[in-house]
């Protein structure tokens, strides 16, 4: 072996030593006192799926256009969310009157 090939092999190891020392330095992290705790009386806003469930369990139910306006979803996404509510135990029925489909739902606990 020649001395140039030994130097070529040792060069990457010296580079890795430098990068290892850089990795070992501690990076500053965000301190916990910058986070503001939520007031005890405040609660999270309901999710879009919870809002959708509240909309369909009303006596008058909800049309697809009303659900889209509430959530901002596309029609196929809104109908898929109704399927998700069915899987969570909601009994969902739909009626079509004068060309407008209305969805009504009932929670499993309300059916009993």
C-alpha positions in Angstrom: 0.0 0.0 0.0 1.1 3.5 -0.7 1.0 6.4 1.7 -1.6 8.2 -0.4 -4.1 5.3 -0.1 -3.6 5.4 3.7 -4.2 9.1 3.8 -7.3 8.6 1.7 -8.7 6.1 4.2 -7.9 8.3 7.2 -9.5 11.4 5.8 -13.1 10.1 6.2 -12.4 9.1 9.8 -11.2 12.6 10.7 -14.4 14.0 9.1 -16.5 11.6 11.1 -14.7 12.7 14.3 -15.6 16.3 13.6 -19.2 15.4 12.9 -19.4 13.3 16.1 -18.2 16.2 18.2 -20.8 18.5 16.6 -23.5 16.0 17.4 -22.5 15.7 21.0 -23.1 19.3 21.7 -26.5 19.9 23.4 -28.9 22.0 21.3 -31.0 24.5 23.2 -34.6 23.4 23.6 -37.7 25.4 24.2 -38.3 25.9 27.8 -41.5 24.7 29.4 -42.3 28.2 30.8 -42.9 29.6 27.4 -46.0 27.4 27.1 -49.2 28.9 28.4 -51.5 26.6 30.2 -55.1 26.6 29.3 -57.5 28.0 32.0 -59.2 25.4 34.1 -62.7 26.3 32.8 -61.8 26.3 29.1 -62.5 23.2 27.0 -61.4 22.2 23.5 -63.7 23.2 20.6 -65.7 20.3 19.3 -64.2 18.4 16.3 -65.8 18.6 12.9 -67.1 15.1 13.3 -68.7 16.0 16.7 -70.2 19.1 15.0 -71.6 16.9 12.2 -73.1 14.5 14.7 -74.8 17.4 16.6 -76.2 18.6 13.3 -77.8 15.4 12.2 -79.3 14.5 15.6 -81.5 17.6 15.5 -85.2 16.9 14.9 -85.0 18.5 11.4 -81.8 16.6 10.5 -79.4 18.2 8.0 -78.9 18.3 4.3 -75.6 17.5 2.6 -75.3 21.2 1.7 -75.7 22.2 5.4 -73.1 19.6 6.4 -70.6 20.9 3.8 -71.1 24.5 4.9 -70.4 23.5 8.5 -67.3 21.4 7.8 -65.9 22.9 4.6 -65.4 19.3 3.3 -66.2 18.0 -0.2 -69.4 16.0 -0.6 -67.7 12.6 -0.7 -65.7 13.4 2.4 -68.9 14.5 4.2 -70.7 11.2 3.3 -67.6 9.2 4.4 -67.8 11.0 7.8 -71.4 9.9 8.0 -70.2 6.3 7.5 -67.7 6.9 10.3 -70.5 8.0 12.6 -72.4 4.8 11.7 -69.4 2.8 12.9 -69.4 4.8 16.1 -73.0 3.7 16.9 -75.2 6.4 15.3 -78.3 5.2 13.5 -78.4 7.4 10.4 -81.4 7.5 8.1 -82.0 9.6 5.0 -85.2 10.8 3.3 -85.4 12.5 -0.1 -88.2 15.1 -0.3 -88.6 17.3 -3.3 -85.2 16.3 -4.6 -83.4 17.3 -1.4 -81.9 14.5 0.8 -82.1 15.0 4.5 -80.0 13.0 6.9 -81.2 12.3 10.5 -79.2 10.5 13.1 -79.7 9.0 16.6 -77.0 8.1 19.0 -77.0 4.5 20.3 -77.7 5.7 23.9 -80.8 7.6 22.6 -82.2 4.5 20.9 -82.4 2.5 24.1 
